[in-house]
Amino acid sequence: MAQGIMVDILISIAAAVGFGLTALYVAVARRHKPTWKAGVIMLLACAELTLAHVLQSISSDAATKVFWYKMIYFGFTITPTAFLCLALGYSGLGHVLTPRIWPVLTVFPAVTAGLVFTNEIHGWIWNPANTVSIVNSQRFLTFADAGIWYWVYVAYSYFVMGLGCFFLVRLLIRLHGIYGWQASAVIVGAILAILGSALDIFRVSPLPRFSSTALGLALGSILVAYILAPLRRRDLLSVSHGTILSSLSDNLIVVDGDGRIVDMNPAAERLVGRPVSQAIGKPLEQFLPGPISIWTGNPNKNAEVTLNHEDTPHVFDLRVSTIQGWQNRVEGRVIVLRDITERKQIENELREQKLFTEQRVIERTTQLEAANRELEAFAYSVSHDLRAPLRAIDGYTRILIEDYETSLDAEGKRVCGVVQDEARRMGELIDDLLALSRLGRAEMQISKINMETLAHTVFQELTTPEDRERIDFHVSPLPSAQGDSNLIHQVWTNLLSNAIKFSSKRPRAIIQVTANQTAEEVIYAVNDNGAGFEMQYADKLFGVFQRLHSEREFPGTGVGLATAKRIIHRHDGRVWGESQGSQGATFYFSLPKKGI
């Protein structure tokens, strides 16, 4: 028996020394951890109760044994609450431990400690009549000797320890890799401590000669120290978070639910002009102007505020995020202020430059429109004034032929015919120029157009019955369009007349009209098997007086496609042509689906 007691004392001394050294290590090297105080208190309480167990075992007189026996229970009143605080801090819920919560957590252990040291008066912890026999022969109370408060506090202790384990299990579920192993080690260490004390309390220890409580505490602490001390991954994570926050150029302020400052980074210290030590616990509006609703309202939304910083107005982008606790209760807020003064200045400069550019564009557009109107008026005037001389040339040439036909030889008659033909061609060219100049001045009358009917109508207007016998004309179902019906009629006229003209040398002409739709526009196409053109000259097709074939080969003025292009552009559409040489050509034009 003496040998067993000696081994128990040695184990308890080793555990007490280990607890004390670990507490010293945490107090010196782990002060950066928010949980260091709870950890030190828990380790010192474990050291105290194991040391009290040693002193009780080696004490000779009854009064001293009773005192150290009570000191054992004093240590037990501290460890559960300290473990809960450690678990809360380790799992990231340290903000729950507000000044209002501390009295709630400490009142029950304090009352229990007081009842332990005054047990002789009331007997709520154990039967006072059996104090000496309990101290001399038992480490923990039996069901017969234990008072009502003893069992109340045992239930409270296991509840608190279990609650701490619950938070750690929640953390374990969220963590991965090494972090999960660390959380698991803390949970296992807590279970060993709980199990050791439970074996002694309920007197079912497989090692009756030893203190299962001291052994459980020692094994649990060694496990936790072995896992956490060498790796310190969560410490590194905490330090890295602190380093990141310190290096942020954004101003970060943390306030509690009442709007009092809890923490802030160095950038925010410079903004408010006070170190964090002088700002903690004070209302936020004491340092930042305006009611607290400006800073705590509209959570998770951005706003802009203007503050004086270094005697200069600065614009800040304000972001507020809530910190929620149990049942989604708002425990605090994180306020982030990002200085966007420079960005706002650039935006203002760009806005001013944009307004200036838009004004210049308006002025240039006005000047261009005026120049175009003058040019159109000039073209109209010139074209109109050329008609009279052309009519005179054509008329005098006709008189010459009629009155002096007998005097003219064959060459003279041929020359007079050429003059008349060129005069008529010049007249047609002037008519086309007049039509082209009118396009920019005429106001469009927009209406819905049946394009399929219009294509058939134009073809009938352009061909004779003999032409229709020679031409295979096919019109696929065509979607309707919105536009000026007279102008679109002219487009169909120009495109179909080109198809008829350039396929006129084919024994059997084929002209097809099709359409294709996209999400934004309807594309119409006129395809023929005529002479076609080389694609390298496609950009010249829609220019005024631009011709890819000679007058002798295919007569014309070179204004028709330019007119079609002007009309389609006024309708916000596109026009283009494609060809494979002598295999024919396809001309496309598109109209937007506005109001169709």
C-alpha positions, 0 to 999 in steps of 0.5 A: 500500500505504501509503495502504491501511495508513493507512486501516486504521489510521484505521478501527482508531483510530475503532473503538477510540475508539468502543469506549472511549466506548461502554464509558464510557457503559455504565459511567456511564449503564447501571449499573442493567443487570445486564449492564453489567459484561459489556458494559464488559469486551467493549467494552474488550477490543474497544478494546484489540485494535483499538488493539493492531492500530494500535500494531503497525502503527506500531511500528518494531522487531520486539520491539515489534511482537511485543508488540502482536501478542500483545496483539491475541490477548489481546483476542481471548481476552476478547471471546468469553466476555464476549459469552456473559455479555452474551447470557446476561444480556440473555436473562434467564439471568444467574442461571446465572452463579453463583460456581461457573460463573465459573472454568469460563468464565475458565480457558480464556481465561486459559490461552490468554492465558498460552500467547500470551505464552509462545509462544517456549517451547512454540510452541502458538500459532504457530511461534516460528521464524517470529515476526518474519515473521508479525508483519511480513507477516501479520495472522493465522496460516496453516495452516502457521504456526498451532499446535494450541492456536490452532485449539483456541481458534478453535473454542472462541471460535466455539462460545462466540459461537455459544452466545451467539447461540443464547440470543439467538435463543431470546429473539428467538422469545419477543419481539415488536415492538420487543423482537424488533428489539433482539434481532435487532440484537444477533444481527446485530452478533455475526454481523458480528464473527464474520464479520470475524474469520473472513475474516481467520483463513481469509485470504479477506477481500475487502479484504486491505488492511484488517482485516476483524476491526476492520471487523466489530467496528466495524460490529457495535458501531455497529449494536448501539449504534444500536438499543439506545442510543436506545430502551433498551426492555429497560432500561426494562422492567428498570427498571420491573420493579425499580420495581414490586418496590420498590413492592410491599407484599408481602415478596419474597425470592429465594434460591439453590439452597442457601437463601442470600439473593440479593435482596429488596425493601424490604418484605422488608428491613423484615421481616428488619430488615436492608438487602439489602446485609447479607443477600445471601449469608447463609442465609435461616434466619438471618433467618427462624425455622424450618428452610429446608424451611418456606420452600423446600418445597411449591413453587407452593403456599400456606401460612400462617406466623406471624412476629414483625414489630415485636414483634407476631405477624403472619400471612403468606400464604406463596407459593414459586415455583421458578426452573429452569435447564437440564434443569429443575434448581432454581437458586433460589426466589422467596419471597413473604410477604403480610401477612394479619394484618388479614384473619385478624382480620376472618375471626375476627370474622366467624367469632365473629359467625357462631357468635353468630348461629347460636346466636341462630338456634338459640335463636330456633328452639327458642323458635319450635318451642315456641310452635308446639307450644303453639299446635298443642296449643291449637288441638287442645284448643280444636277438641276441646272445641268438639265437645261443644257442637256435638253438643249444638246439633245434637242439641237442634235435631233433638229440637226438630224431631222433637218439636215439628214440628207446633208449628213453622211453615215459618219455624221449621223453616227456622231449625232446618235452618240451625242444623243445617247450620251445626253440621255445617259447624262440625264439618267445620271443626273436623275440618280444623283438627284434621287441620292441627294434627296435621301438625306433630306427626306423624312422617313415614314416608318411602317410595317412592310410586307417584304414578300409582297414588295419583292414580287411587286418590284419584279413585276414592275421591272420585267416584261412578259418576255423577260419573265419567260426567260427568268426563273424567279423564286421568293422564299417566305420573307419576314416583315420589316419596319421601315419607310416603304418608299425607300425600301421599295427603291432598295428592292428596285436597285437590287433586283434590277441589278440581278436582272441586268447582270444575268441577262446574258444567261440563256436561263436566268435564275434569281432567288430572294431569301431571308435569315433571322438572328436575335437582333436583325433580319437579313434579306438576300438577292442571288443571281447566276449572272456575271458576278464580280471579283471579291477583291473589288467588293469594297468599290461596289457601293461607291458613287459612280463605281462600276466593275463592268463596262458601259458596253457590257452592262449599261448603268450609272453606278449610283444604284448600289450607293443609293441602296446603301444610303437607304439601308444605313438610314434604317440602321442596317447593313448592306454587302455583296458576295460573289464567286467570280462568274458564278453569279452574285448575292447581295445582302441587306439587313434591317433591325428587328425594331417593333416587328 
